């Protein structure tokens, strides 16, 4: 039986909970007095009554467990029914989009906010695009992001909880396609010159590294944000493509083999079982059941580099090719165990403190949709996740 508990913000900033345990947080910052210790509520993920009892006592729940396709929905449901907002750190597009279609109207009726992907997936990418747009002196129409993960002498390692989420996500892509087909949503218009997609393996001359498409949830989340801003705030939608740098040709070849094994094995039940059982072997050491050591976490960091293009204030999107470019960065500490809790906690704080700047009425939102008008970027800058402009020039 998988159980969960409520913890203080300080607990959440430590590290993600083990698989199947719910780390659920009372947000007490705006109450008249803050006790020295925050009590712990034990709740069972398969016992709705215990989740209801937890949610009744919370203003904001921070849900840190995954895979969310298995453990996320009961928490969302309990929060909505009992008037608590909720943020999570899911990087699973199917779960995130399904929660929108199932619960957006219900959350709006209750006036609560359900905001997914508020960790490394996908705060840096989603808010990074908005930051780039806000810093461009004109109209931003397209952005390419390049993620670079830096590690120390001991290399990098990621806990297999993320690995399992990826296995189940890629193994059930058909369900995501069907979900999107059933939604029957009109495509967001392409404004300005159409962004050309890069080859599966391409060389980024600005960063002097090879890159491959980033297979995480960032593209899905950013596109949902851009749809919300276009449909609800009449803002110009930004085209987006996400890539991850992989270094030299040796790493490219290594990742190609790992990717082929992964995509082949996830198609079959026995293959998925092998991937889950031997994460270290099939990921070439990048994922393990133990996760990273403290030394690996201390030495790791990330940089998102955004290359944006658009039209200056004296040009319109009908004037042919874009005539202005901008380069921005979002950088921070180790992504999974350091940057993720920072982003998540600051998202929860923003929910409590910037209520007048949130979308009116509540609902299910992406980070960019929920926080585009708030001070979240300022808070992140103060906590070690830094947003900056590298260059801006007319073409």
ChimeraX attribute file (.defattr): number of C-alpha atoms within 10 A of each C-alpha:
attribute: neighborCount
match mode: 1-to-1
recipient: residues
	/A:1	7
	/A:2	12
	/A:3	15
	/A:4	22
	/A:5	19
	/A:6	24
	/A:7	22
	/A:8	18
	/A:9	21
	/A:10	11
	/A:11	15
	/A:12	23
	/A:13	17
	/A:14	12
	/A:15	14
	/A:16	23
	/A:17	19
	/A:18	14
	/A:19	15
	/A:20	20
	/A:21	21
	/A:22	27
	/A:23	25
	/A:24	33
	/A:25	31
	/A:26	22
	/A:27	22
	/A:28	18
	/A:29	13
	/A:30	11
	/A:31	9
	/A:32	7
	/A:33	8
	/A:34	10
	/A:35	9
	/A:36	6
	/A:37	8
	/A:38	15
	/A:39	13
	/A:40	15
	/A:41	18
	/A:42	18
	/A:43	23
	/A:44	17
	/A:45	23
	/A:46	13
	/A:47	11
	/A:48	15
	/A:49	13
	/A:50	16
	/A:51	25
	/A:52	21
	/A:53	16
	/A:54	25
	/A:55	28
	/A:56	14
	/A:57	16
	/A:58	21
	/A:59	23
	/A:60	25
	/A:61	26
	/A:62	30
	/A:63	28
	/A:64	30
	/A:65	23
	/A:66	25
	/A:67	23
	/A:68	22
	/A:69	18
	/A:70	13
	/A:71	20
	/A:72	21
	/A:73	18
	/A:74	16
	/A:75	23
	/A:76	26
	/A:77	21
	/A:78	22
	/A:79	28
	/A:80	25
	/A:81	16
	/A:82	19
	/A:83	21
	/A:84	26
	/A:85	29
	/A:86	27
	/A:87	28
	/A:88	26
	/A:89	26
	/A:90	27
	/A:91	27
	/A:92	26
	/A:93	21
	/A:94	21
	/A:95	19
	/A:96	25
	/A:97	20
	/A:98	16
	/A:99	21
	/A:100	19
	/A:101	13
	/A:102	13
	/A:103	18
	/A:104	19
	/A:105	15
	/A:106	18
	/A:107	25
	/A:108	17
	/A:109	14
	/A:110	18
	/A:111	17
	/A:112	24
	/A:113	28
	/A:114	29
	/A:115	29
	/A:116	29
	/A:117	26
	/A:118	28
	/A:119	28
	/A:120	25
	/A:121	24
	/A:122	27
	/A:123	29
	/A:124	32
	/A:125	28
	/A:126	26
	/A:127	22
	/A:128	25
	/A:129	29
	/A:130	21
	/A:131	21
	/A:132	22
	/A:133	23
	/A:134	12
	/A:135	15
	/A:136	23
	/A:137	16
	/A:138	19
	/A:139	24
	/A:140	29
	/A:141	23
	/A:142	26
	/A:143	24
	/A:144	20
	/A:145	27
	/A:146	23
	/A:147	24
	/A:148	20
	/A:149	18
	/A:150	14
	/A:151	17
	/A:152	13
	/A:153	9
	/A:154	13
	/A:155	15
	/A:156	22
	/A:157	21
	/A:158	23
	/A:159	20
	/A:160	23
	/A:161	23
	/A:162	17
	/A:163	21
	/A:164	19
	/A:165	20
	/A:166	19
	/A:167	22
	/A:168	17
	/A:169	21
	/A:170	16
	/A:171	20
	/A:172	14
	/A:173	14
	/A:174	11
	/A:175	12
	/A:176	17
	/A:177	11
	/A:178	10
	/A:179	15
	/A:180	13
	/A:181	10
	/A:182	9
	/A:183	9
	/A:184	8
	/A:185	8
	/A:186	7
	/A:187	7
	/A:188	17
	/A:189	12
	/A:190	14
	/A:191	18
	/A:192	22
	/A:193	17
	/A:194	11
	/A:195	17
	/A:196	10
	/A:197	11
	/A:198	14
	/A:199	10
	/A:200	10
	/A:201	16
	/A:202	14
	/A:203	17
	/A:204	13
	/A:205	8
	/A:206	7
	/A:207	13
	/A:208	11
	/A:209	16
	/A:210	19
	/A:211	25
	/A:212	22
	/A:213	20
	/A:214	17
	/A:215	13
	/A:216	17
	/A:217	19
	/A:218	26
	/A:219	22
	/A:220	22
	/A:221	28
	/A:222	28
	/A:223	20
	/A:224	20
	/A:225	25
	/A:226	24
	/A:227	22
	/A:228	20
	/A:229	19
	/A:230	16
	/A:231	13
	/A:232	11
	/A:233	9
	/A:234	10
	/A:235	13
	/A:236	19
	/A:237	22
	/A:238	29
	/A:239	26
	/A:240	22
	/A:241	21
	/A:242	24
	/A:243	25
	/A:244	20
	/A:245	25
	/A:246	21
	/A:247	15
	/A:248	13
	/A:249	12
	/A:250	10
	/A:251	12
	/A:252	17
	/A:253	12
	/A:254	13
	/A:255	16
	/A:256	14
	/A:257	13
	/A:258	15
	/A:259	14
	/A:260	10
	/A:261	15
	/A:262	20
	/A:263	15
	/A:264	12
	/A:265	19
	/A:266	22
	/A:267	16
	/A:268	12
	/A:269	11
	/A:270	11
	/A:271	18
	/A:272	20
	/A:273	14
	/A:274	15
	/A:275	22
	/A:276	21
	/A:277	15
	/A:278	15
	/A:279	21
	/A:280	20
	/A:281	14
	/A:282	20
	/A:283	20
	/A:284	13
	/A:285	13
	/A:286	18
	/A:287	23
	/A:288	23
	/A:289	16
	/A:290	11
	/A:291	18
	/A:292	21
	/A:293	12
	/A:294	9
	/A:295	13
	/A:296	19
	/A:297	23
	/A:298	14
	/A:299	16
	/A:300	23
	/A:301	21
	/A:302	20
	/A:303	20
	/A:304	23
	/A:305	25
	/A:306	27
	/A:307	21
	/A:308	25
	/A:309	32
	/A:310	29
	/A:311	25
	/A:312	20
	/A:313	11
	/A:314	6
	/A:315	15
	/A:316	15
	/A:317	17
	/A:318	11
	/A:319	11
	/A:320	11
	/A:321	14
	/A:322	23
	/A:323	17
	/A:324	21
	/A:325	22
	/A:326	22
	/A:327	21
	/A:328	23
	/A:329	24
	/A:330	23
	/A:331	22
	/A:332	23
	/A:333	22
	/A:334	21
	/A:335	22
	/A:336	23
	/A:337	22
	/A:338	22
	/A:339	24
	/A:340	28
	/A:341	26
	/A:342	24
	/A:343	29
	/A:344	27
	/A:345	22
	/A:346	20
	/A:347	28
	/A:348	24
	/A:349	19
	/A:350	20
	/A:351	24
	/A:352	18
	/A:353	15
	/A:354	14
	/A:355	12
	/A:356	11
	/A:357	15
	/A:358	19
	/A:359	16
	/A:360	12
	/A:361	13
	/A:362	20
	/A:363	23
	/A:364	28
	/A:365	25
	/A:366	28
	/A:367	28
	/A:368	29
	/A:369	24
	/A:370	25
	/A:371	23
	/A:372	20
	/A:373	14
	/A:374	19
	/A:375	15
	/A:376	23
	/A:377	25
	/A:378	13
	/A:379	18
	/A:380	22
	/A:381	15
	/A:382	10
	/A:383	14
	/A:384	15
	/A:385	21
	/A:386	18
	/A:387	21
	/A:388	16
	/A:389	16
	/A:390	12
	/A:391	11
	/A:392	17
	/A:393	13
	/A:394	12
	/A:395	12
